[in-house]
């Protein structure tokens, strides 16, 4: 481990493997949300049918799709990835709840798994998110660390 790597690992509290695992998870979640969001924004027939079965109209379907697309971009920007993940936690809690209430508990597996994965990202990035919320100008204007 070089001095730079050691300093970075100490500063973030994560090993190089841990940082890479987090990045891979974020990229996979972003891809999932892009695919999901595009289906909602383009109002694919199967997506509309599924949301209609849950009592959700096309306006809310499209709104959720736009939020998913924006959040997917956020997951790929390191300085706001934790905030995007936290927003997805809220969205997925709603998804699990509405799915359980309308389609039954047996249908919540996929949204529940995604909820857990996005919660991991939010938790790991919680200190960065707290710093962003405390002083957004400083965090967003700060030069990127190596």
Helices and strands as residue ranges (DSSP letters): H 3-12, H 16-41, H 45-53, H 58-75, H 81-103, G 105-107, H 109-124, H 126-134, H 136-141
